[in-house]
Every structure is written in structure tokens, then in C-alpha cells.
Amino acid sequence: MIVTLTPNPALDITYAVPTVTLGESHRVGSVTERAGGKGLNVAAVLATMLASTSNRTSTPTTTTPTETGTSPGAGVVAVAPVGALDRDLFAADLDARRVPHRLIESPCPTRRSVAVVESDGRATLLNEAGVGQSRRVWQLVTDEVERLAGSARVLTVSGSLPPGTDPDLVLRLTELAHAHDLLVVLDVSGEALARALPAHPDLVKPNRSEAAGVLHALAGTTDPAPAATATLPTAEEAAYALVGAGARAAVVSDGAAGLVLVHGELALRARLPRPLTGNPTGAGDALTAALAAGLDQAGQLPDGAAPWEALLRAGVAWSAAAVLQPVAGALDPADADRLAPDVEIEEIRS
């Protein structure tokens, strides 16, 4: 089973518009609202893929999720602190999408995240920062993760932390998971990831820009914001640096350029030959879901190039399939199956 933790969930609102012109009024073609935040998107993708009955030989598989998500062999359970006023809305939406969940009620309101997606796929995101949780809420969250740990193999922690959160929260969760023999996948950034690296998370998955921020945090220097792409370390450089700082393996994504994996002496690059047009906001979460599913199935990190290539092929295919959907946290398994054979993978030799 995979436990996905979302420290800073959001009510995701997606506006579809023909194009965005700054300073002008826009007529919205469609509006979608759903329980969101990166970890909940990961759980939703997993619930979809693990429940699919298609024969996906090129994607990782595991057991089918249950409605309650507490019995051994359940596929995924999402854990998140949610404001009391939004808890019923989140629960109803996740239930409708058949995503097993454990929502920790919080007195703090849940933030909103707005994606304005143009017809050519360009997305403009407006993300509220969120409100800091109390120590009591974080303790309840930690207790829930620990309760689920006995039935789980993998813990993912995804997304931002609310303002004022103890930056050692992710470190403590990593240590807790390892104490229960769980594999840990971290899709967090900045100081939170920098502080967690000494606990040797099994796999970290920032994008190139986020990885640069982590390296600045490790060095104690100021992270330029926004950093020009030309000044960022390459995905390969960032992945090697993250492994050098403590991660057992690192996957650094770089948009249409694909992703780079570093694990020990092995370095691989994976990508599609041509970028897809669509909504990229959930692509990284689908990648995290694929990586977590592969680790859940194997019970360990891949050993050697061939199993890593199979996992990265699934990761790129799931991520690309998510781009074809209008909202984050969704994909069509048939798209993932169709795209997987097109993924190009090469070994990076120093």
C-alpha cells in the first residue's frame, strides 16, 4: 500500500479560457473544482491506475485500492489536514473519485489554487500560501501516518508546507517511515527537502528549478527568484548533488526535456521525442505516482539499469498522459499505455 501525505492541500479551481490577456476581462469556458494539492493528486492518479483492468505491461501495478484503505494490500490512502469548513466537500469529491482517504480536520481554512488554462495548454497558476497548522494538527497527521504504516510499503510526501511549519517536519516523517520499514518518496522542495536529505529518503523528485532551490538551501545561499533557466544547474548536475547530499536516488524533471535519474553510479535520461500539448499542472504528480507504484510493487529501489528503465518509462508515460487531461490528478490508463513505447531512455556516461 502507498500512503500519500499532502501537508498543504488546496481546493483546486481550473478555469478554461481561449487565451489570457493581462489587464482584460475573460469569459471562462468551463470551471472545475476538486480536492487538490500534490499528494491528493498523486493518490487520485494511483487510484485510477491501480483500479484499471487494462493489461499494462509497461507500467507498474499493485493491488486494487479498497474504499477504507486500512486492510493489508489496499492500493493507496491519502492523508491531509483539511479545514473544518471544507472537509465534507473534500471527502465527497474523493469518495466520488474512489480515492481512499484520511482527512484530519483542522481549524485553519484550506487554501485555494487557481489554474487558468488556455486552449494551447499554457497554464497560469495562482496559488495561495495556506495557513500554518498547529502542533496538535501535525501530531494528528503524524499519528495517522504511523497507524497506516503497518499496512504500507511506501510513503510519499508531496507539495509545499504552510507558512510557519517546522522545516524539520519532512525529516521527522522520513525517519518515522523508515522506522516502520517504509520506502520514502519526497516531492518537496527548499529547506524542507534540504533538511530531510540526511535521513536518506529513498527517492526525491524535484523539478529542475526546485532542485536548484534545495541546493541553495544546502549551501546557505540565497535562491534567485525567479531563476533564469540558463543559470540553473542541469538536471543531471542537480540529481548528482541531491544524491551526494543524502538521497538514495534522485529523479529531476525538466519539463519537455524529460527527466534524469541518478542512483549510485547509474544515471539515465528519459523523455518523449516530442512534447505534448495540454495542461501540465498535474504531470509531476503523475510521475510521483508512477515511481511510488513501482517501489510498492518491488518493495525496494530498482537494482540495475533495466528495472530503472522500466520504471522511468512508466513515469514519463503517466506524466505525459496527465498532460492530456484538463485537470490535475487525472489520466486515462489507455493514454499511458499508448505513450509508453515512445519513451526514449539513454544512459548518461560521465
C-alpha positions in Angstrom: 0.0 0.0 0.0 1.1 3.6 -0.7 0.3 6.4 1.8 0.3 9.8 0.2 0.7 12.8 2.5 -0.3 16.3 1.4 0.9 18.9 4.0 -0.7 21.8 2.3 -3.9 20.7 0.4 -5.9 23.1 -1.7 -9.3 23.4 -3.3 -8.1 23.3 -6.9 -10.1 25.5 -9.3 -9.4 25.2 -13.0 -10.6 27.9 -15.5 -10.5 27.0 -19.2 -10.2 30.1 -21.4 -9.2 30.6 -25.1 -6.3 32.9 -24.2 -5.1 35.2 -21.3 -4.6 38.9 -22.0 -3.3 40.8 -19.0 -5.5 43.6 -17.8 -8.5 42.4 -19.7 -11.7 40.6 -18.7 -12.1 37.0 -19.7 -15.1 34.7 -20.3 -14.5 31.3 -18.7 -15.4 28.4 -20.9 -15.6 25.8 -18.1 -14.8 25.6 -14.3 -13.7 22.6 -12.4 -13.4 22.4 -8.6 -11.9 19.4 -6.8 -9.9 18.4 -3.7 -6.3 19.1 -4.6 -2.8 19.5 -3.5 0.1 17.5 -4.9 -0.3 14.5 -2.6 -4.0 14.2 -3.2 -3.3 14.4 -7.0 -0.8 11.5 -6.5 -3.4 9.5 -4.7 -6.1 10.2 -7.4 -3.8 9.0 -10.2 -2.8 5.9 -8.3 -6.5 5.1 -7.6 -7.2 5.4 -11.3 -4.3 3.4 -12.5 -4.5 0.7 -9.8 -8.2 0.2 -10.4 -7.7 -0.1 -14.2 -8.4 -3.6 -15.6 -6.3 -3.0 -18.7 -3.2 -5.1 -19.2 -0.4 -2.6 -18.7 2.8 -4.5 -19.3 4.8 -1.3 -19.4 3.5 0.3 -16.2 4.0 -0.7 -12.6 1.0 -2.5 -11.0 0.0 -3.3 -7.5 -3.1 -4.3 -5.6 -6.5 -2.7 -6.0 -7.4 0.1 -3.5 -10.2 -0.5 -1.1 -12.8 2.0 -0.1 -11.4 2.2 3.5 -7.8 1.8 2.7 -6.9 0.2 6.0 -6.5 -3.5 5.2 -3.2 -5.0 4.1 -3.0 -4.9 0.3 -5.0 -1.7 -0.2 -3.6 0.3 -3.0 -3.4 3.9 -1.7 -4.6 6.0 1.1 -4.4 9.8 1.0 -3.7 11.7 4.3 -4.1 15.5 4.6 -5.1 18.2 7.1 -8.3 20.0 5.8 -10.2 22.9 7.1 -13.4 22.1 9.0 -15.5 24.1 6.5 -14.1 22.2 3.6 -13.8 18.7 5.0 -17.1 17.4 3.8 -16.5 18.9 0.3 -13.1 17.2 0.1 -14.5 13.9 1.4 -17.3 13.9 -1.1 -15.1 14.6 -4.0 -12.5 12.0 -3.1 -15.3 9.5 -2.5 -16.7 10.2 -5.9 -13.3 9.6 -7.4 -12.9 6.4 -5.3 -9.7 7.7 -3.6 -9.4 6.2 -0.1 -8.6 9.0 2.4 -7.9 10.0 5.9 -8.7 13.8 6.3 -7.5 15.4 9.5 -9.9 18.2 10.5 -8.2 21.5 11.1 -9.4 24.8 12.4 -7.4 26.5 9.7 -9.1 27.3 6.3 -8.0 25.3 3.3 -6.2 27.4 0.7 -7.3 27.8 -2.9 -5.3 27.1 -6.0 -6.5 28.5 -9.4 -5.2 27.3 -12.7 -6.1 29.3 -15.8 -5.5 27.0 -18.7 -5.5 28.4 -22.3 -6.6 26.5 -25.4 -2.9 25.9 -26.4 -2.2 24.3 -23.0 -0.4 27.2 -21.4 -1.3 27.3 -17.7 -1.2 30.2 -15.3 -1.3 29.2 -11.7 -2.4 31.4 -8.7 -1.6 29.5 -5.5 -2.5 30.7 -2.1 0.2 30.1 0.5 -2.1 28.4 3.0 -2.3 28.9 6.8 0.1 27.4 9.3 -1.2 24.4 11.2 -1.0 23.9 15.0 1.3 21.4 16.6 -1.8 19.4 17.5 -2.9 19.1 13.9 0.6 18.0 12.8 0.6 15.4 15.6 -2.7 14.0 14.4 -1.3 13.8 10.9 1.8 12.0 12.1 -0.3 9.7 14.2 -2.4 8.8 11.2 0.6 8.1 9.1 2.0 5.8 11.8 -1.3 4.0 12.1 -1.3 3.3 8.4 2.4 2.3 8.3 1.8 -1.3 9.3 -0.1 -1.9 6.1 2.1 0.2 3.8 5.3 -0.2 1.8 5.7 3.4 0.6 5.1 6.9 2.0 5.0 9.9 -0.4 5.2 13.5 0.9 4.3 16.0 -1.8 4.0 19.7 -2.2 4.6 22.8 -0.2 4.4 23.3 3.6 2.1 26.0 5.0 3.8 29.2 6.3 5.3 28.7 9.8 5.6 24.9 9.6 8.6 23.4 11.3 11.0 22.8 8.5 12.0 19.5 10.1 8.5 18.0 9.6 9.5 16.2 6.5 12.7 14.9 8.2 10.7 13.5 11.1 8.2 11.9 8.7 11.0 10.3 6.8 12.6 8.9 10.0 9.2 7.6 11.1 8.6 5.9 7.8 12.0 4.3 7.8 11.4 3.1 11.4 8.4 1.1 10.0 10.4 -0.1 7.0 8.6 2.1 4.5 10.2 3.4 1.4 10.0 7.2 1.2 9.4 9.3 -1.9 9.7 13.1 -1.4 8.3 15.6 -3.9 9.0 18.7 -1.7 11.4 21.5 -2.1 13.5 24.2 -0.4 14.6 23.9 3.2 12.2 21.1 3.9 13.9 18.8 1.4 17.4 20.1 2.3 16.8 19.2 6.0 15.3 15.7 5.1 18.3 14.6 3.0 20.4 13.5 5.9 17.7 10.9 6.8 18.4 9.3 3.4 15.0 9.4 1.7 14.8 6.6 -0.8 13.8 8.8 -3.8 13.5 12.5 -4.2 11.7 14.1 -7.2 12.0 17.8 -7.5 11.9 19.6 -10.8 15.0 21.4 -12.1 14.1 24.8 -10.6 13.1 23.3 -7.2 16.3 21.3 -7.1 18.3 24.5 -7.6 16.4 25.9 -4.6 17.3 22.9 -2.5 21.0 23.2 -3.5 20.9 26.9 -2.4 19.4 25.9 0.9 22.1 23.3 1.4 24.8 25.9 0.6 23.1 28.6 2.8 22.9 31.0 -0.1 20.0 33.0 -1.5 17.9 31.3 -4.2 17.3 33.7 -7.1 13.6 34.1 -7.7 12.7 33.5 -10.4 16.0 31.9 -11.5 16.8 32.2 -15.2 16.9 28.7 -16.8 20.4 29.4 -18.1 21.7 29.9 -14.5 20.2 26.7 -13.1 22.2 23.6 -12.7 21.4 20.9 -15.3 19.0 18.2 -14.3 22.0 15.8 -14.2 24.1 18.1 -12.0 21.2 18.6 -9.6 20.4 14.9 -9.4 24.0 14.0 -8.6 24.1 16.8 -6.0 21.0 15.6 -4.3 22.3 12.0 -4.1 25.6 13.4 -2.8 23.7 15.2 -0.1 22.0 12.0 1.2 19.1 10.9 -1.1 19.4 7.2 -2.1 18.1 8.1 -5.6 17.1 11.3 -7.3 14.8 12.0 -10.3 14.9 15.6 -11.5 12.3 16.6 -14.1 12.9 19.2 -16.6 9.6 19.8 -18.5 9.6 18.8 -22.1 13.3 17.9 -21.9 12.3 14.9 -19.8 13.9 13.7 -16.6 17.2 12.5 -15.2 17.7 9.7 -12.7 20.8 9.2 -10.6 21.1 6.1 -8.3 24.6 5.2 -7.2 26.8 5.0 -10.4 23.8 4.8 -12.7 22.5 7.9 -14.5 19.6 7.7 -17.0 17.7 10.3 -19.1 14.1 9.6 -20.2 11.9 11.7 -22.4 9.3 11.6 -25.1 10.6 12.5 -28.6 8.0 15.3 -28.9 6.3 17.4 -26.2 2.5 17.1 -25.8 0.1 20.0 -25.8 -2.2 20.1 -22.8 -2.4 21.0 -19.2 1.0 20.3 -17.5 -0.1 21.1 -13.9 -0.6 17.5 -12.8 2.3 16.0 -14.8 4.8 15.9 -11.8 2.2 14.4 -9.5 1.5 11.6 -12.1 5.3 11.0 -12.2 5.4 10.7 -8.4 2.5 8.2 -8.6 4.3 6.0 -11.1 7.5 6.0 -9.1 5.7 5.2 -5.9 3.7 2.4 -7.6 6.9 0.8 -8.9 8.5 0.9 -5.5 5.4 -0.5 -3.9 5.4 -3.4 -6.3 9.1 -4.2 -5.9 9.4 -3.5 -2.2 12.8 -1.8 -2.9 14.6 0.6 -5.2 15.4 -0.9 -8.6 18.8 -2.5 -8.8 20.4 -2.0 -12.2 19.6 -0.2 -15.4 16.9 -2.5 -16.8 14.4 -2.2 -13.8 15.1 1.5 -13.6 14.4 1.9 -17.3 11.1 0.1 -16.9 10.1 2.4 -14.0 11.2 5.6 -15.8 9.3 4.5 -18.9 6.1 4.3 -16.8 6.9 7.6 -15.1 7.2 9.5 -18.3 4.2 7.8 -19.8 2.0 8.5 -16.8 3.2 12.1 -16.6 2.6 12.7 -20.3 -0.9 11.1 -20.0 -1.7 13.6 -17.3 -0.9 16.5 -19.6 -3.7 15.3 -21.9 -6.3 15.8 -19.1 -8.0 19.2 -18.3 -7.3 19.0 -14.6 -4.5 17.7 -12.3 -4.9 14.4 -10.6 -6.4 12.6 -13.6 -5.2 10.5 -16.5 -6.5 7.8 -18.9 -4.7 4.5 -18.5 -5.1 3.9 -22.2 -3.1 7.1 -22.9 -0.3 5.9 -20.6 -0.3 2.5 -22.4 -0.1 4.2 -25.8 2.7 6.6 -24.9 5.0 4.2 -23.0 6.6 2.6 -26.1 7.5 6.1 -27.4 9.6 6.9 -24.3 13.3 7.3 -25.1 15.8 6.3 -22.4 19.6 6.7 -22.6 22.4 6.1 -20.1 24.4 9.2 -19.2 28.1 8.4 -19.1 30.5 10.7 -17.4 
